Amino acid sequence: MRVLHLHDRLSVRGGAERHLLSLLRALQGRAETLLAVGFDDRGLPQGERQYIGPWLRVKGLDRSGLSPRGGEAARRRLHEAIAAFGPELIHAHNIMDPELLALAVRSAPTLMTVQDHRLFCPGRGKLMPDGSLCASPMGPGCLECFDDPDYGRRLLALTQARLAALQVMRKVLVLSKYMASELAAVGVDPARINVLPPWVDLPMGKEAPAREHHLLAGRLVGRKGVEVALKAAKLLRQQAPLVVAGDGPLAGEVAKAAAASGGRLVYEAWADRARMDRLLAGAVSLWLPSLWAEPWGLVGPEALSQGCPVIATPVGGAVEWLRPGGHGLAVARGDARALAAAADRLAGDPELAHRLGSAGRAWVKEHLEQGRLMERLLDIYRQVIEGAAA
């Protein structure tokens, strides 16, 4: 089985990127793979690159598709890469240029993993301008989310073109039932949509250290509820501080708040995988106070795998792994007081935190084990290849 993976970048900084690297490692010895990326951010340590198999840069794979400039050259380079490798199957990941997606479909049997909202929402990721969740499928009404109507029309047309390329692929992979329902609502055949959540590797043989802090980890942007977390940190009554690990547009605001917090808030900036594992292992709770509907929220199951209970907003894909009272706690969108109260409850009751964390680890082991999910993926690969040959 020869599989060409297409992704916008070689990186370790996002959940989609980390899972792709894990997938490539798992495929070695089971399939012949080639990873094509638009650019390399140099974040993957040199010693780990050998484990993901061969890869190459195809300049332009990170294009959004909004501007035609450079598009023809990017298509030529991708065509040459496909012809040189001769894949039986193309697996597209974070490719957003509809012309590149269409080229992949014409070149070989193709499927795509839809990681986020950009194939069915031209705006703010299913968030309305007033911050409420959007419940309407993509259409002309989306233009109300844009201050500039012309820009809105361009993004709507681009998103519709991405969707059109997706609709002729043989299979579509999504992380959650929430994502499956969103794609079905805009016309993707439900029979071709496969829900396949990312697996989580359970740490083995580690003694849990003392859990002394709460943790907020990930991209520091408004839709992740960062401002809500900063407000909640000021309301904490127990001694456990909030540690923030991540980067993004709100990093400066987080750093400023941490400097003025008297130790109630600690800014760690971005943490690599080893550092993140240590932060999760020492956390009383992980906070996921998202304002948007998370496609999945990978950091949540990663925390559960470390025996760390999660406090999250039950929206989007997070609903599918969050078990309020079972291995985590749920809080309403934007409710900083409820978030602080939930965190204090866990910090003040170590027995409860341990019970929820242990239940979370068991849930991950049962539902997100690599071997079982990998076999499902390989079966989907075979279906796509055999369907093309029929």
C-alpha positions as CSV (number, residue, x, y, z in Angstrom):
1,M,0.0,0.0,0.0
2,R,1.5,3.3,-1.2
3,V,0.0,6.3,0.6
4,L,0.9,9.9,-0.1
5,H,0.0,12.2,2.9
6,L,-0.5,15.9,2.1
7,H,-0.3,18.5,4.9
8,D,0.4,22.2,5.1
9,R,3.5,21.9,7.4
10,L,5.9,19.7,9.2
11,S,5.4,20.7,12.9
12,V,4.7,19.5,16.4
13,R,2.8,22.6,17.5
14,G,-0.8,21.6,17.0
15,G,-3.0,18.7,17.8
16,A,-3.5,17.8,14.1
17,E,0.2,17.9,13.5
18,R,1.1,15.7,16.5
19,H,-1.5,13.2,15.5
20,L,-0.2,13.1,11.9
21,L,3.3,12.4,13.1
22,S,2.0,9.6,15.3
23,L,0.1,8.2,12.4
24,L,3.1,8.2,10.2
25,R,5.2,6.4,12.8
26,A,2.5,3.8,13.2
27,L,2.3,3.2,9.4
28,Q,6.0,2.5,9.1
29,G,6.3,-1.2,8.2
30,R,2.6,-1.4,7.3
31,A,2.5,0.8,4.3
32,E,4.9,2.7,2.1
33,T,4.4,6.4,2.9
34,L,5.5,9.8,1.7
35,L,4.7,13.0,3.5
36,A,4.5,16.2,1.4
37,V,4.3,19.5,3.3
38,G,4.2,23.1,2.3
39,F,6.9,24.1,4.8
40,D,8.9,22.9,7.8
41,D,8.9,25.0,10.9
42,R,11.9,23.1,12.3
43,G,10.0,22.1,15.4
44,L,10.4,18.4,15.0
45,P,13.7,17.3,16.5
46,Q,16.2,15.9,14.0
47,G,16.5,12.6,15.8
48,E,12.7,12.0,15.5
49,R,12.4,12.7,11.8
50,Q,13.6,9.2,10.8
51,Y,10.6,7.6,12.5
52,I,8.0,9.3,10.3
53,G,9.3,7.9,7.0
54,P,10.4,9.9,3.9
55,W,9.0,13.4,3.4
56,L,9.6,16.3,1.1
57,R,8.6,19.9,0.8
58,V,6.2,20.9,-1.9
59,K,6.1,24.7,-1.9
60,G,2.6,26.0,-1.9
61,L,0.8,23.2,-0.1
62,D,0.1,25.6,2.7
63,R,-1.9,27.9,0.4
64,S,-5.3,29.0,1.6
65,G,-6.6,29.3,-2.0
66,L,-7.9,32.8,-1.5
67,S,-5.3,34.4,-3.9
68,P,-4.6,32.9,-7.4
69,R,-1.0,34.1,-7.1
70,G,1.4,31.2,-7.1
71,G,-1.4,28.7,-7.6
72,E,-0.3,27.3,-10.9
73,A,3.3,26.7,-9.7
74,A,2.0,24.9,-6.6
75,R,-0.2,22.7,-8.7
76,R,2.7,21.9,-11.0
77,R,4.9,20.9,-8.1
78,L,2.2,18.8,-6.5
79,H,1.6,17.0,-9.8
80,E,5.3,16.2,-10.1
81,A,5.4,14.9,-6.6
82,I,2.4,12.6,-7.2
83,A,3.8,11.4,-10.5
84,A,7.2,10.6,-9.0
85,F,5.7,8.6,-6.0
86,G,2.8,6.9,-7.8
87,P,0.5,6.5,-4.8
88,E,-2.3,4.0,-4.6
89,L,-4.0,6.4,-2.2
90,I,-3.7,10.1,-1.3
91,H,-4.6,11.1,2.3
92,A,-5.1,14.9,2.5
93,H,-5.0,16.5,5.9
94,N,-4.7,20.3,6.4
95,I,-4.8,21.3,2.7
96,M,-7.1,24.3,2.1
97,D,-6.5,25.2,-1.6
98,P,-9.5,23.7,-3.5
99,E,-7.4,23.5,-6.7
100,L,-4.8,21.4,-4.9
101,L,-7.5,19.2,-3.5
102,A,-9.1,18.8,-6.9
103,L,-5.7,17.8,-8.4
104,A,-5.3,15.1,-5.7
105,V,-8.7,13.7,-6.5
106,R,-7.9,13.5,-10.3
107,S,-4.5,11.9,-9.6
108,A,-5.4,9.0,-7.3
109,P,-8.1,7.6,-5.0
110,T,-8.3,10.3,-2.3
111,L,-9.7,10.8,1.2
112,M,-9.4,13.7,3.6
113,T,-9.3,14.2,7.3
114,V,-11.4,17.3,8.1
115,Q,-9.7,18.9,11.1
116,D,-11.7,22.0,11.6
117,H,-14.5,24.2,10.3
118,R,-12.9,25.7,7.2
119,L,-14.7,23.4,4.8
120,F,-18.2,24.3,6.0
121,C,-17.8,27.7,7.7
122,P,-16.3,30.8,5.9
123,G,-16.3,32.8,9.1
124,R,-15.2,32.5,12.7
125,G,-15.5,28.7,13.1
126,K,-19.3,28.6,13.7
127,L,-19.2,31.6,16.0
128,M,-21.6,34.5,15.4
129,P,-20.3,38.1,15.7
130,D,-22.0,38.4,19.1
131,G,-20.1,35.3,20.4
132,S,-23.0,32.9,20.2
133,L,-22.8,29.5,18.4
134,C,-24.0,29.4,14.9
135,A,-26.6,26.7,14.2
136,S,-27.2,27.3,10.5
137,P,-25.5,25.5,7.6
138,M,-23.3,27.4,5.3
139,G,-25.2,29.7,2.9
140,P,-25.8,33.4,1.9
141,G,-26.6,34.2,5.5
142,C,-22.9,33.7,6.4
143,L,-22.2,37.1,4.8
144,E,-23.8,38.7,7.9
145,C,-20.7,37.7,9.9
146,F,-18.4,40.0,7.8
147,D,-17.9,43.7,8.1
148,D,-16.6,43.8,4.5
149,P,-19.3,42.2,2.2
150,D,-16.8,41.7,-0.7
151,Y,-14.4,39.9,1.5
152,G,-17.2,37.8,2.9
153,R,-18.3,36.8,-0.6
154,R,-14.8,35.8,-1.5
155,L,-14.4,33.6,1.6
156,L,-17.9,32.1,1.1
157,A,-17.0,31.2,-2.5
158,L,-13.6,29.7,-1.4
159,T,-15.2,27.6,1.3
160,Q,-17.8,26.3,-1.1
161,A,-15.1,25.4,-3.6
162,R,-13.2,23.5,-0.8
163,L,-16.5,21.7,0.0
164,A,-17.0,20.8,-3.7
165,A,-13.6,19.2,-3.8
166,L,-14.4,17.3,-0.6
167,Q,-17.7,16.0,-1.9
168,V,-16.1,14.0,-4.7
169,M,-13.6,12.2,-2.5
170,R,-14.2,8.6,-1.8
171,K,-14.1,8.9,1.9
172,V,-14.1,11.7,4.5
173,L,-12.6,11.3,7.9
174,V,-13.7,13.4,10.9
175,L,-12.7,13.5,14.5
176,S,-16.2,13.6,16.0
177,K,-19.8,13.0,15.4
178,Y,-20.3,16.8,15.7
179,M,-18.0,17.3,12.7
180,A,-19.9,14.5,10.8
181,S,-23.2,16.3,11.4
182,E,-21.9,19.6,10.2
183,L,-20.6,18.1,7.0
184,A,-23.8,16.2,6.4
185,A,-25.7,19.5,6.9
186,V,-23.9,21.1,4.0
187,G,-24.5,18.1,1.6
188,V,-21.7,15.6,2.2
189,D,-23.1,12.1,1.8
190,P,-23.2,10.6,5.4
191,A,-22.4,7.2,4.0
192,R,-18.9,8.5,3.0
193,I,-18.2,10.1,6.3
194,N,-16.2,8.1,8.9
195,V,-15.8,9.2,12.5
196,L,-12.3,8.3,13.6
197,P,-11.0,10.1,16.7
198,P,-7.3,10.5,17.2
199,W,-5.7,7.9,19.4
200,V,-3.9,8.8,22.6
201,D,-0.8,7.0,23.9
202,L,-1.1,6.1,27.5
203,P,2.0,6.8,29.6
204,M,3.3,3.6,31.1
205,G,5.2,2.9,34.4
206,K,5.0,6.5,35.7
207,E,4.2,7.4,39.3
208,A,1.9,10.5,39.4
209,P,3.7,13.4,41.0
210,A,2.0,15.7,43.4
211,R,-0.7,17.6,41.6
212,E,-0.2,21.2,42.4
213,H,-1.5,23.4,39.6
214,H,-4.3,23.8,37.0
215,L,-3.4,23.9,33.3
216,L,-4.6,25.7,30.2
217,A,-2.8,24.5,27.1
218,G,-3.0,25.2,23.4
219,R,-3.4,28.0,21.0
220,L,-3.9,31.3,22.8
221,V,-6.8,32.8,20.8
222,G,-10.2,34.2,21.8
223,R,-12.3,31.2,20.7
224,K,-10.4,29.0,23.1
225,G,-11.8,30.9,26.1
226,V,-8.4,32.4,27.1
227,E,-10.0,35.6,28.6
228,V,-12.4,33.4,30.5
229,A,-9.6,31.5,32.0
230,L,-7.7,34.6,33.0
231,K,-10.8,35.9,34.8
232,A,-11.2,32.6,36.5
233,A,-7.6,32.5,37.7
234,K,-8.3,35.7,39.6
235,L,-11.2,34.1,41.4
236,L,-9.4,30.9,42.6
237,R,-9.6,30.4,46.4
238,Q,-7.4,27.3,46.7
239,Q,-3.6,27.6,46.5
240,A,-3.2,25.7,43.1
241,P,-2.3,28.3,40.5
242,L,-3.2,28.3,36.8
243,V,-0.3,27.4,34.5
244,V,-0.8,28.5,30.8
245,A,1.2,26.7,28.2
246,G,0.9,27.9,24.6
247,D,1.4,30.7,22.2
248,G,-0.7,32.8,19.9
249,P,-2.2,36.3,19.5
250,L,-3.1,36.5,23.2
251,A,0.3,35.5,24.5
252,G,1.2,39.1,25.4
253,E,-2.1,39.5,27.4
254,V,-1.4,36.2,29.2
255,A,2.1,37.2,30.1
256,K,1.0,40.6,31.3
257,A,-1.7,39.0,33.5
258,A,0.8,36.5,34.9
259,A,3.3,39.3,35.9
260,A,0.5,41.0,37.8
261,S,-1.0,37.9,39.4
262,G,1.3,37.4,42.4
263,G,1.9,33.8,41.4
264,R,-1.8,32.9,40.9
265,L,-1.1,32.7,37.2
266,V,2.1,31.3,35.6
267,Y,2.8,31.7,31.9
268,E,5.0,28.9,30.5
269,A,4.8,29.8,26.7
270,W,4.7,26.9,24.3
271,A,5.7,23.5,25.7
272,D,7.1,20.6,23.8
273,R,5.7,17.1,24.1
274,A,8.0,16.1,27.0
275,R,7.3,19.3,28.9
276,M,3.5,19.0,28.2
277,D,3.5,15.5,29.6
278,R,5.1,16.7,32.8
279,L,2.7,19.6,33.1
280,L,-0.3,17.3,32.6
281,A,1.0,14.7,35.0
282,G,1.3,17.4,37.7
283,A,-2.1,19.1,37.1
284,V,-5.1,19.0,39.4
285,S,-7.2,19.8,36.3
286,L,-7.0,20.8,32.7
287,W,-9.1,23.7,31.6
288,L,-10.8,23.7,28.2
289,P,-13.2,26.6,28.4
290,S,-13.8,26.9,24.7
291,L,-16.3,29.4,23.3
292,W,-16.4,27.8,19.9
293,A,-17.5,24.2,19.2
294,E,-14.3,22.2,19.4
295,P,-13.9,19.8,16.5
296,W,-12.5,17.3,19.1
297,G,-10.2,19.0,21.7
298,L,-7.3,16.6,21.7
299,V,-5.6,18.1,24.7
300,G,-8.6,16.9,26.8
301,P,-8.2,13.2,26.1
302,E,-4.4,13.7,26.5
303,A,-5.0,15.0,30.0
304,L,-7.3,12.1,30.8
305,S,-4.6,9.7,29.7
306,Q,-2.4,11.2,32.4
307,G,-5.1,10.8,35.1
308,C,-5.9,14.5,35.0
309,P,-9.6,15.4,35.2
310,V,-10.8,18.0,32.6
311,I,-13.0,21.0,33.2
312,A,-14.5,21.9,29.8
313,T,-17.3,23.6,28.0
314,P,-19.6,20.8,26.7
315,V,-19.8,22.0,23.0
316,G,-18.9,20.4,19.7
317,G,-16.7,17.3,19.8
318,A,-15.8,17.7,23.4
319,V,-19.2,16.4,24.3
320,E,-18.2,13.0,23.0
321,W,-15.3,12.4,25.5
322,L,-16.3,14.7,28.4
323,R,-18.1,12.8,31.1
324,P,-19.3,15.4,33.7
325,G,-19.0,13.7,37.1
326,G,-17.4,10.7,35.5
327,H,-14.0,11.9,34.6
328,G,-14.4,15.7,34.4
329,L,-16.6,18.6,35.1
330,A,-18.7,20.8,32.8
331,V,-19.1,24.5,32.9
332,A,-21.2,26.9,30.8
333,R,-19.6,28.9,28.0
334,G,-18.0,32.1,29.2
335,D,-18.7,31.4,32.9
336,A,-15.5,32.3,34.7
337,R,-17.0,32.0,38.1
338,A,-18.2,28.4,37.4
339,L,-14.8,27.6,36.0
340,A,-13.0,28.8,39.1
341,A,-15.5,27.0,41.4
342,A,-15.0,23.7,39.6
343,A,-11.2,24.1,39.8
344,D,-11.3,24.9,43.5
345,R,-13.6,21.9,44.0
346,L,-11.0,19.6,42.5
347,A,-8.0,21.3,44.3
348,G,-9.8,21.1,47.6
349,D,-10.8,17.4,47.2
350,P,-7.8,15.3,46.1
351,E,-9.8,12.1,46.5
352,L,-12.4,13.4,44.0
353,A,-9.7,14.6,41.6
354,H,-8.0,11.2,41.8
355,R,-11.2,9.3,41.2
356,L,-12.1,11.4,38.1
357,G,-8.6,11.2,36.8
358,S,-8.5,7.4,37.1
359,A,-11.8,7.0,35.4
360,G,-10.6,9.2,32.6
361,R,-7.5,7.2,32.1
362,A,-9.6,4.0,31.9
363,W,-11.9,5.6,29.4
364,V,-9.0,6.6,27.1
365,K,-7.6,3.1,27.3
366,E,-11.0,1.6,26.3
367,H,-12.0,4.0,23.5
368,L,-8.8,5.7,22.2
369,E,-6.3,2.8,22.0
370,Q,-4.0,3.1,19.0
371,G,-4.1,-0.5,17.8
372,R,-7.9,-0.6,17.3
373,L,-8.2,2.8,15.7
374,M,-5.2,2.1,13.5
375,E,-6.9,-1.1,12.2
376,R,-10.0,0.9,11.4
377,L,-8.0,3.4,9.4
378,L,-6.2,0.7,7.4
379,D,-9.6,-0.8,6.7
380,I,-10.8,2.5,5.4
381,Y,-7.7,2.8,3.2
382,R,-8.4,-0.6,1.7
383,Q,-12.0,0.3,1.0
384,V,-10.9,3.4,-0.9
385,I,-8.3,1.5,-2.9
386,E,-10.6,-1.4,-3.7
387,G,-13.5,0.9,-4.5
388,A,-11.4,2.6,-7.1
389,A,-10.3,-0.7,-8.7
390,A,-13.9,-2.0,-8.9
